Amino acid sequence: MPRQSGGTVMQQPCLPCTGRGFNSCTVCGGAGATFLSKSRLGFNGRLEFYQERVPCTICFGTGRVTCLSCRGVGWVLAKKAPPGSP
């Protein structure tokens, strides 16, 4: 049987992730990949610059990072103020 809290704790949506359970990756901006600038010697002997798209190493290509506040659940438990308190 689940424990009863006695009405002192209530469930609220997580504010940092707005109840989604995840945030957009700050490294790739939610795209899931980043660009590496590289250079190579071309056929004509000139240096060529190009960008290579690689999966993000922080979010593993998903563009999402699990919220640390709610651990991916989307809600948190908060103490309810007793009636009549400011």
Distance bins in CASP14 RR format, pairs under 12 A and 6 or more apart:
PFRMAT RR
TARGET T0000
AUTHOR 0000-0000-0000
RMODE 2
METHOD distances of the structure
MODEL  1
3 9 0 0 0 0 0 1 0 0 0 0 0
5 11 0 0 0 0 0 1 0 0 0 0 0
5 77 0 0 0 0 1 0 0 0 0 0 0
5 78 0 0 0 0 0 1 0 0 0 0 0
5 79 0 0 0 0 1 0 0 0 0 0 0
5 80 0 0 0 0 1 0 0 0 0 0 0
6 79 0 0 0 0 0 1 0 0 0 0 0
6 80 0 0 0 0 1 0 0 0 0 0 0
6 82 0 0 0 0 0 1 0 0 0 0 0
7 77 0 0 0 0 0 1 0 0 0 0 0
7 78 0 0 0 0 0 1 0 0 0 0 0
7 79 0 0 0 0 1 0 0 0 0 0 0
7 80 1 0 0 1 0 0 0 0 0 0 0
7 81 0 0 0 0 0 1 0 0 0 0 0
7 82 0 0 0 0 1 0 0 0 0 0 0
7 83 0 0 0 0 0 1 0 0 0 0 0
8 77 0 0 0 0 0 1 0 0 0 0 0
8 78 0 0 0 0 0 1 0 0 0 0 0
8 79 1 0 0 1 0 0 0 0 0 0 0
8 80 1 0 1 0 0 0 0 0 0 0 0
8 81 0 0 0 0 1 0 0 0 0 0 0
8 82 0 0 0 0 1 0 0 0 0 0 0
8 83 0 0 0 0 0 1 0 0 0 0 0
9 75 0 0 0 0 0 1 0 0 0 0 0
9 76 0 0 0 0 0 1 0 0 0 0 0
9 77 1 0 1 0 0 0 0 0 0 0 0
9 78 1 0 0 1 0 0 0 0 0 0 0
9 79 1 0 0 1 0 0 0 0 0 0 0
9 80 1 0 0 1 0 0 0 0 0 0 0
9 81 0 0 0 0 0 1 0 0 0 0 0
10 75 0 0 0 0 0 1 0 0 0 0 0
10 76 0 0 0 0 1 0 0 0 0 0 0
10 77 1 0 0 1 0 0 0 0 0 0 0
10 78 1 0 0 1 0 0 0 0 0 0 0
10 79 1 0 0 1 0 0 0 0 0 0 0
10 80 1 0 1 0 0 0 0 0 0 0 0
10 81 0 0 0 0 1 0 0 0 0 0 0
11 19 0 0 0 0 0 1 0 0 0 0 0
11 70 0 0 0 0 0 1 0 0 0 0 0
11 73 0 0 0 0 1 0 0 0 0 0 0
11 74 0 0 0 0 1 0 0 0 0 0 0
11 75 1 0 1 0 0 0 0 0 0 0 0
11 76 1 0 0 1 0 0 0 0 0 0 0
11 77 1 0 0 1 0 0 0 0 0 0 0
11 78 1 0 0 1 0 0 0 0 0 0 0
11 79 0 0 0 0 0 1 0 0 0 0 0
11 80 0 0 0 0 0 1 0 0 0 0 0
12 18 0 0 0 0 0 1 0 0 0 0 0
12 19 0 0 0 0 1 0 0 0 0 0 0
12 69 0 0 0 0 0 1 0 0 0 0 0
12 70 0 0 0 0 1 0 0 0 0 0 0
12 73 0 0 0 0 0 1 0 0 0 0 0
12 74 0 0 0 0 1 0 0 0 0 0 0
12 75 1 0 0 1 0 0 0 0 0 0 0
12 76 1 0 1 0 0 0 0 0 0 0 0
12 77 1 0 0 1 0 0 0 0 0 0 0
12 78 1 0 1 0 0 0 0 0 0 0 0
12 79 0 0 0 0 0 1 0 0 0 0 0
12 80 0 0 0 0 1 0 0 0 0 0 0
13 19 1 0 1 0 0 0 0 0 0 0 0
13 20 0 0 0 0 1 0 0 0 0 0 0
13 21 0 0 0 0 1 0 0 0 0 0 0
13 67 0 0 0 0 0 1 0 0 0 0 0
13 69 0 0 0 0 0 1 0 0 0 0 0
13 70 0 0 0 0 1 0 0 0 0 0 0
13 73 0 0 0 0 0 1 0 0 0 0 0
13 74 1 0 0 1 0 0 0 0 0 0 0
13 75 1 0 1 0 0 0 0 0 0 0 0
13 76 1 0 0 1 0 0 0 0 0 0 0
13 77 0 0 0 0 0 1 0 0 0 0 0
13 78 0 0 0 0 0 1 0 0 0 0 0
14 20 0 0 0 0 1 0 0 0 0 0 0
14 21 1 0 0 1 0 0 0 0 0 0 0
14 22 0 0 0 0 0 1 0 0 0 0 0
14 23 0 0 0 0 0 1 0 0 0 0 0
14 66 0 0 0 0 0 1 0 0 0 0 0
14 67 1 0 0 1 0 0 0 0 0 0 0
14 68 0 0 0 0 1 0 0 0 0 0 0
14 69 1 0 1 0 0 0 0 0 0 0 0
14 70 1 1 0 0 0 0 0 0 0 0 0
14 71 0 0 0 0 1 0 0 0 0 0 0
14 72 0 0 0 0 1 0 0 0 0 0 0
14 73 1 0 0 1 0 0 0 0 0 0 0
14 74 1 0 1 0 0 0 0 0 0 0 0
14 75 1 0 1 0 0 0 0 0 0 0 0
14 76 1 0 1 0 0 0 0 0 0 0 0
14 77 0 0 0 0 0 1 0 0 0 0 0
14 78 0 0 0 0 0 1 0 0 0 0 0
15 21 0 0 0 0 0 1 0 0 0 0 0
15 23 0 0 0 0 0 1 0 0 0 0 0
15 67 0 0 0 0 1 0 0 0 0 0 0
15 69 1 0 0 1 0 0 0 0 0 0 0
15 70 0 0 0 0 1 0 0 0 0 0 0
15 74 0 0 0 0 0 1 0 0 0 0 0
15 75 0 0 0 0 0 1 0 0 0 0 0
15 76 0 0 0 0 1 0 0 0 0 0 0
15 78 0 0 0 0 0 1 0 0 0 0 0
16 22 0 0 0 0 0 1 0 0 0 0 0
16 23 1 0 0 1 0 0 0 0 0 0 0
16 24 0 0 0 0 0 1 0 0 0 0 0
16 65 0 0 0 0 0 1 0 0 0 0 0
16 66 0 0 0 0 0 1 0 0 0 0 0
16 67 1 0 1 0 0 0 0 0 0 0 0
16 68 1 0 0 1 0 0 0 0 0 0 0
16 69 1 0 1 0 0 0 0 0 0 0 0
16 70 1 0 0 1 0 0 0 0 0 0 0
16 71 0 0 0 0 0 1 0 0 0 0 0
16 72 0 0 0 0 0 1 0 0 0 0 0
16 74 0 0 0 0 1 0 0 0 0 0 0
16 75 0 0 0 0 0 1 0 0 0 0 0
16 76 0 0 0 0 1 0 0 0 0 0 0
17 23 1 0 1 0 0 0 0 0 0 0 0
17 24 0 0 0 0 1 0 0 0 0 0 0
17 64 0 0 0 0 1 0 0 0 0 0 0
17 65 0 0 0 0 1 0 0 0 0 0 0
17 66 0 0 0 0 1 0 0 0 0 0 0
17 67 1 1 0 0 0 0 0 0 0 0 0
17 68 0 0 0 0 1 0 0 0 0 0 0
17 69 1 0 0 1 0 0 0 0 0 0 0
17 70 1 0 0 1 0 0 0 0 0 0 0
17 71 0 0 0 0 0 1 0 0 0 0 0
17 72 1 0 0 1 0 0 0 0 0 0 0
17 73 0 0 0 0 1 0 0 0 0 0 0
17 74 1 0 0 1 0 0 0 0 0 0 0
17 75 0 0 0 0 1 0 0 0 0 0 0
17 76 0 0 0 0 0 1 0 0 0 0 0
18 24 0 0 0 0 0 1 0 0 0 0 0
18 67 0 0 0 0 1 0 0 0 0 0 0
18 69 0 0 0 0 0 1 0 0 0 0 0
18 70 0 0 0 0 0 1 0 0 0 0 0
18 74 0 0 0 0 1 0 0 0 0 0 0
18 75 0 0 0 0 0 1 0 0 0 0 0
19 67 0 0 0 0 1 0 0 0 0 0 0
19 69 0 0 0 0 1 0 0 0 0 0 0
19 70 1 0 0 1 0 0 0 0 0 0 0
19 72 0 0 0 0 1 0 0 0 0 0 0
19 73 0 0 0 0 1 0 0 0 0 0 0
19 74 1 0 1 0 0 0 0 0 0 0 0
19 75 1 0 0 1 0 0 0 0 0 0 0
19 76 0 0 0 0 1 0 0 0 0 0 0
20 64 0 0 0 0 1 0 0 0 0 0 0
20 65 0 0 0 0 0 1 0 0 0 0 0
20 66 0 0 0 0 0 1 0 0 0 0 0
20 67 1 0 0 1 0 0 0 0 0 0 0
20 69 0 0 0 0 0 1 0 0 0 0 0
20 70 0 0 0 0 1 0 0 0 0 0 0
20 72 0 0 0 0 1 0 0 0 0 0 0
20 73 0 0 0 0 0 1 0 0 0 0 0
20 74 1 0 0 1 0 0 0 0 0 0 0
20 75 0 0 0 0 0 1 0 0 0 0 0
21 64 0 0 0 0 1 0 0 0 0 0 0
21 65 0 0 0 0 1 0 0 0 0 0 0
21 66 1 0 0 1 0 0 0 0 0 0 0
21 67 1 0 1 0 0 0 0 0 0 0 0
21 68 0 0 0 0 1 0 0 0 0 0 0
21 69 0 0 0 0 1 0 0 0 0 0 0
21 70 1 0 1 0 0 0 0 0 0 0 0
21 71 0 0 0 0 1 0 0 0 0 0 0
21 72 1 1 0 0 0 0 0 0 0 0 0
21 73 1 0 0 1 0 0 0 0 0 0 0
21 74 1 0 1 0 0 0 0 0 0 0 0
21 75 0 0 0 0 1 0 0 0 0 0 0
21 76 0 0 0 0 0 1 0 0 0 0 0
22 30 0 0 0 0 0 1 0 0 0 0 0
22 59 0 0 0 0 1 0 0 0 0 0 0
22 62 0 0 0 0 1 0 0 0 0 0 0
22 63 0 0 0 0 1 0 0 0 0 0 0
22 64 1 0 1 0 0 0 0 0 0 0 0
22 65 1 0 0 1 0 0 0 0 0 0 0
22 66 1 0 1 0 0 0 0 0 0 0 0
22 67 1 0 1 0 0 0 0 0 0 0 0
22 68 0 0 0 0 0 1 0 0 0 0 0
22 69 0 0 0 0 0 1 0 0 0 0 0
22 70 0 0 0 0 1 0 0 0 0 0 0
22 71 0 0 0 0 0 1 0 0 0 0 0
22 72 1 0 0 1 0 0 0 0 0 0 0
22 73 0 0 0 0 0 1 0 0 0 0 0
22 74 0 0 0 0 1 0 0 0 0 0 0
23 29 0 0 0 0 0 1 0 0 0 0 0
23 30 0 0 0 0 1 0 0 0 0 0 0
23 58 0 0 0 0 0 1 0 0 0 0 0
23 59 0 0 0 0 1 0 0 0 0 0 0
23 62 0 0 0 0 0 1 0 0 0 0 0
23 63 0 0 0 0 1 0 0 0 0 0 0
23 64 1 0 0 1 0 0 0 0 0 0 0
23 65 1 0 1 0 0 0 0 0 0 0 0
23 66 0 0 0 0 1 0 0 0 0 0 0
23 67 1 0 1 0 0 0 0 0 0 0 0
23 68 0 0 0 0 1 0 0 0 0 0 0
23 69 0 0 0 0 1 0 0 0 0 0 0
23 70 0 0 0 0 0 1 0 0 0 0 0
23 72 0 0 0 0 1 0 0 0 0 0 0
23 74 0 0 0 0 0 1 0 0 0 0 0
24 30 1 0 1 0 0 0 0 0 0 0 0
24 31 0 0 0 0 1 0 0 0 0 0 0
24 32 0 0 0 0 1 0 0 0 0 0 0
24 56 0 0 0 0 0 1 0 0 0 0 0
24 58 0 0 0 0 0 1 0 0 0 0 0
24 59 0 0 0 0 1 0 0 0 0 0 0
24 62 0 0 0 0 0 1 0 0 0 0 0
24 63 1 0 0 1 0 0 0 0 0 0 0
24 64 1 0 0 1 0 0 0 0 0 0 0
24 65 1 0 0 1 0 0 0 0 0 0 0
24 66 0 0 0 0 0 1 0 0 0 0 0
24 67 0 0 0 0 0 1 0 0 0 0 0
25 31 0 0 0 0 1 0 0 0 0 0 0
25 32 1 0 0 1 0 0 0 0 0 0 0
25 33 0 0 0 0 0 1 0 0 0 0 0
25 34 0 0 0 0 1 0 0 0 0 0 0
25 55 0 0 0 0 0 1 0 0 0 0 0
25 56 1 0 1 0 0 0 0 0 0 0 0
25 57 0 0 0 0 0 1 0 0 0 0 0
25 58 1 0 1 0 0 0 0 0 0 0 0
25 59 1 1 0 0 0 0 0 0 0 0 0
25 60 0 0 0 0 1 0 0 0 0 0 0
25 61 0 0 0 0 1 0 0 0 0 0 0
25 62 1 0 0 1 0 0 0 0 0 0 0
25 63 1 0 1 0 0 0 0 0 0 0 0
25 64 1 0 0 1 0 0 0 0 0 0 0
25 65 1 0 1 0 0 0 0 0 0 0 0
25 66 0 0 0 0 0 1 0 0 0 0 0
26 32 0 0 0 0 0 1 0 0 0 0 0
26 34 0 0 0 0 0 1 0 0 0 0 0
26 56 0 0 0 0 0 1 0 0 0 0 0
26 58 1 0 0 1 0 0 0 0 0 0 0
26 59 0 0 0 0 1 0 0 0 0 0 0
26 63 0 0 0 0 1 0 0 0 0 0 0
26 64 0 0 0 0 0 1 0 0 0 0 0
26 65 1 0 0 1 0 0 0 0 0 0 0
27 33 0 0 0 0 0 1 0 0 0 0 0
27 34 1 0 0 1 0 0 0 0 0 0 0
27 35 0 0 0 0 0 1 0 0 0 0 0
27 54 0 0 0 0 0 1 0 0 0 0 0
27 55 0 0 0 0 0 1 0 0 0 0 0
27 56 1 0 1 0 0 0 0 0 0 0 0
27 57 1 0 0 1 0 0 0 0 0 0 0
27 58 1 0 1 0 0 0 0 0 0 0 0
27 59 1 0 0 1 0 0 0 0 0 0 0
27 60 0 0 0 0 0 1 0 0 0 0 0
27 61 0 0 0 0 0 1 0 0 0 0 0
27 62 0 0 0 0 0 1 0 0 0 0 0
27 63 0 0 0 0 1 0 0 0 0 0 0
27 64 0 0 0 0 0 1 0 0 0 0 0
27 65 0 0 0 0 1 0 0 0 0 0 0
28 34 1 0 1 0 0 0 0 0 0 0 0
28 35 0 0 0 0 1 0 0 0 0 0 0
28 53 0 0 0 0 0 1 0 0 0 0 0
28 54 0 0 0 0 1 0 0 0 0 0 0
28 55 0 0 0 0 1 0 0 0 0 0 0
28 56 1 1 0 0 0 0 0 0 0 0 0
28 57 0 0 0 0 1 0 0 0 0 0 0
28 58 1 0 0 1 0 0 0 0 0 0 0
28 59 1 0 0 1 0 0 0 0 0 0 0
28 60 0 0 0 0 0 1 0 0 0 0 0
28 61 1 0 0 1 0 0 0 0 0 0 0
28 62 0 0 0 0 1 0 0 0 0 0 0
28 63 1 0 1 0 0 0 0 0 0 0 0
28 64 0 0 0 0 0 1 0 0 0 0 0
28 65 0 0 0 0 1 0 0 0 0 0 0
29 56 0 0 0 0 1 0 0 0 0 0 0
29 58 0 0 0 0 1 0 0 0 0 0 0
29 59 0 0 0 0 1 0 0 0 0 0 0
29 61 0 0 0 0 0 1 0 0 0 0 0
29 62 0 0 0 0 0 1 0 0 0 0 0
29 63 1 0 0 1 0 0 0 0 0 0 0
29 64 0 0 0 0 0 1 0 0 0 0 0
29 65 0 0 0 0 0 1 0 0 0 0 0
30 55 0 0 0 0 0 1 0 0 0 0 0
30 56 1 0 0 1 0 0 0 0 0 0 0
30 58 0 0 0 0 0 1 0 0 0 0 0
30 59 1 0 0 1 0 0 0 0 0 0 0
30 61 0 0 0 0 1 0 0 0 0 0 0
30 62 0 0 0 0 1 0 0 0 0 0 0
30 63 1 1 0 0 0 0 0 0 0 0 0
30 64 1 0 0 1 0 0 0 0 0 0 0
30 65 0 0 0 0 1 0 0 0 0 0 0
31 53 0 0 0 0 1 0 0 0 0 0 0
31 54 0 0 0 0 0 1 0 0 0 0 0
31 55 0 0 0 0 0 1 0 0 0 0 0
31 56 1 0 0 1 0 0 0 0 0 0 0
31 58 0 0 0 0 0 1 0 0 0 0 0
31 59 0 0 0 0 1 0 0 0 0 0 0
31 61 0 0 0 0 1 0 0 0 0 0 0
31 62 0 0 0 0 0 1 0 0 0 0 0
31 63 1 0 0 1 0 0 0 0 0 0 0
31 64 0 0 0 0 0 1 0 0 0 0 0
32 53 0 0 0 0 1 0 0 0 0 0 0
32 54 0 0 0 0 1 0 0 0 0 0 0
32 55 1 0 0 1 0 0 0 0 0 0 0
32 56 1 0 1 0 0 0 0 0 0 0 0
32 57 0 0 0 0 0 1 0 0 0 0 0
32 58 0 0 0 0 1 0 0 0 0 0 0
32 59 1 0 1 0 0 0 0 0 0 0 0
32 60 0 0 0 0 1 0 0 0 0 0 0
32 61 1 1 0 0 0 0 0 0 0 0 0
32 62 1 0 0 1 0 0 0 0 0 0 0
32 63 1 0 1 0 0 0 0 0 0 0 0
32 64 0 0 0 0 1 0 0 0 0 0 0
32 65 0 0 0 0 0 1 0 0 0 0 0
33 51 0 0 0 0 0 1 0 0 0 0 0
33 52 0 0 0 0 1 0 0 0 0 0 0
33 53 1 0 1 0 0 0 0 0 0 0 0
33 54 1 0 0 1 0 0 0 0 0 0 0
33 55 1 0 1 0 0 0 0 0 0 0 0
33 56 1 0 1 0 0 0 0 0 0 0 0
33 57 0 0 0 0 0 1 0 0 0 0 0
33 58 0 0 0 0 0 1 0 0 0 0 0
33 59 0 0 0 0 1 0 0 0 0 0 0
33 60 0 0 0 0 0 1 0 0 0 0 0
33 61 1 0 0 1 0 0 0 0 0 0 0
33 62 0 0 0 0 0 1 0 0 0 0 0
33 63 0 0 0 0 1 0 0 0 0 0 0
34 51 0 0 0 0 1 0 0 0 0 0 0
34 52 0 0 0 0 1 0 0 0 0 0 0
34 53 1 0 0 1 0 0 0 0 0 0 0
34 54 1 0 0 1 0 0 0 0 0 0 0
34 55 0 0 0 0 1 0 0 0 0 0 0
34 56 1 0 1 0 0 0 0 0 0 0 0
34 57 0 0 0 0 1 0 0 0 0 0 0
34 58 0 0 0 0 1 0 0 0 0 0 0
34 59 0 0 0 0 0 1 0 0 0 0 0
34 61 0 0 0 0 1 0 0 0 0 0 0
34 63 0 0 0 0 0 1 0 0 0 0 0
35 49 0 0 0 0 0 1 0 0 0 0 0
35 50 0 0 0 0 1 0 0 0 0 0 0
35 51 1 0 1 0 0 0 0 0 0 0 0
35 52 1 0 0 1 0 0 0 0 0 0 0
35 53 1 0 1 0 0 0 0 0 0 0 0
35 54 1 0 0 1 0 0 0 0 0 0 0
35 55 0 0 0 0 0 1 0 0 0 0 0
35 56 0 0 0 0 0 1 0 0 0 0 0
36 49 0 0 0 0 0 1 0 0 0 0 0
36 50 0 0 0 0 1 0 0 0 0 0 0
36 51 1 0 0 1 0 0 0 0 0 0 0
36 52 1 0 1 0 0 0 0 0 0 0 0
36 53 0 0 0 0 1 0 0 0 0 0 0
36 54 1 0 1 0 0 0 0 0 0 0 0
36 55 0 0 0 0 0 1 0 0 0 0 0
36 56 0 0 0 0 0 1 0 0 0 0 0
36 57 0 0 0 0 0 1 0 0 0 0 0
37 48 0 0 0 0 0 1 0 0 0 0 0
37 49 1 0 0 1 0 0 0 0 0 0 0
37 50 1 0 0 1 0 0 0 0 0 0 0
37 51 1 0 1 0 0 0 0 0 0 0 0
37 52 0 0 0 0 1 0 0 0 0 0 0
37 53 0 0 0 0 0 1 0 0 0 0 0
37 54 0 0 0 0 0 1 0 0 0 0 0
38 47 0 0 0 0 0 1 0 0 0 0 0
38 48 0 0 0 0 1 0 0 0 0 0 0
38 49 1 0 0 1 0 0 0 0 0 0 0
38 50 1 0 1 0 0 0 0 0 0 0 0
38 51 1 0 0 1 0 0 0 0 0 0 0
38 52 1 0 1 0 0 0 0 0 0 0 0
38 53 0 0 0 0 0 1 0 0 0 0 0
38 54 0 0 0 0 0 1 0 0 0 0 0
39 46 0 0 0 0 0 1 0 0 0 0 0
39 47 1 0 1 0 0 0 0 0 0 0 0
39 48 1 0 0 1 0 0 0 0 0 0 0
39 49 1 0 1 0 0 0 0 0 0 0 0
39 50 1 0 0 1 0 0 0 0 0 0 0
39 51 0 0 0 0 0 1 0 0 0 0 0
39 52 0 0 0 0 0 1 0 0 0 0 0
40 46 0 0 0 0 0 1 0 0 0 0 0
40 47 1 0 0 1 0 0 0 0 0 0 0
40 48 1 0 1 0 0 0 0 0 0 0 0
40 49 0 0 0 0 1 0 0 0 0 0 0
40 50 1 0 0 1 0 0 0 0 0 0 0
40 51 0 0 0 0 0 1 0 0 0 0 0
40 52 0 0 0 0 0 1 0 0 0 0 0
41 47 1 0 0 1 0 0 0 0 0 0 0
41 48 1 0 0 1 0 0 0 0 0 0 0
41 49 0 0 0 0 0 1 0 0 0 0 0
42 48 1 0 1 0 0 0 0 0 0 0 0
42 49 0 0 0 0 0 1 0 0 0 0 0
42 50 0 0 0 0 0 1 0 0 0 0 0
53 61 0 0 0 0 0 1 0 0 0 0 0
54 60 0 0 0 0 0 1 0 0 0 0 0
54 61 0 0 0 0 1 0 0 0 0 0 0
55 61 1 0 1 0 0 0 0 0 0 0 0
55 62 0 0 0 0 1 0 0 0 0 0 0
55 63 0 0 0 0 1 0 0 0 0 0 0
56 62 0 0 0 0 1 0 0 0 0 0 0
56 63 1 0 0 1 0 0 0 0 0 0 0
56 64 0 0 0 0 0 1 0 0 0 0 0
56 65 0 0 0 0 1 0 0 0 0 0 0
57 63 0 0 0 0 0 1 0 0 0 0 0
57 65 0 0 0 0 0 1 0 0 0 0 0
58 64 0 0 0 0 0 1 0 0 0 0 0
58 65 1 0 0 1 0 0 0 0 0 0 0
58 66 0 0 0 0 0 1 0 0 0 0 0
59 65 1 0 1 0 0 0 0 0 0 0 0
59 66 0 0 0 0 1 0 0 0 0 0 0
60 66 0 0 0 0 0 1 0 0 0 0 0
64 72 0 0 0 0 0 1 0 0 0 0 0
65 71 0 0 0 0 0 1 0 0 0 0 0
65 72 0 0 0 0 1 0 0 0 0 0 0
66 72 1 0 1 0 0 0 0 0 0 0 0
66 73 0 0 0 0 1 0 0 0 0 0 0
66 74 0 0 0 0 0 1 0 0 0 0 0
67 73 0 0 0 0 1 0 0 0 0 0 0
67 74 1 0 0 1 0 0 0 0 0 0 0
67 75 0 0 0 0 0 1 0 0 0 0 0
67 76 0 0 0 0 1 0 0 0 0 0 0
68 74 0 0 0 0 0 1 0 0 0 0 0
68 76 0 0 0 0 0 1 0 0 0 0 0
69 75 0 0 0 0 0 1 0 0 0 0 0
69 76 1 0 0 1 0 0 0 0 0 0 0
69 77 0 0 0 0 0 1 0 0 0 0 0
69 78 0 0 0 0 0 1 0 0 0 0 0
70 76 1 0 1 0 0 0 0 0 0 0 0
70 77 0 0 0 0 1 0 0 0 0 0 0
70 78 0 0 0 0 0 1 0 0 0 0 0
71 77 0 0 0 0 0 1 0 0 0 0 0
79 85 0 0 0 0 0 1 0 0 0 0 0
END
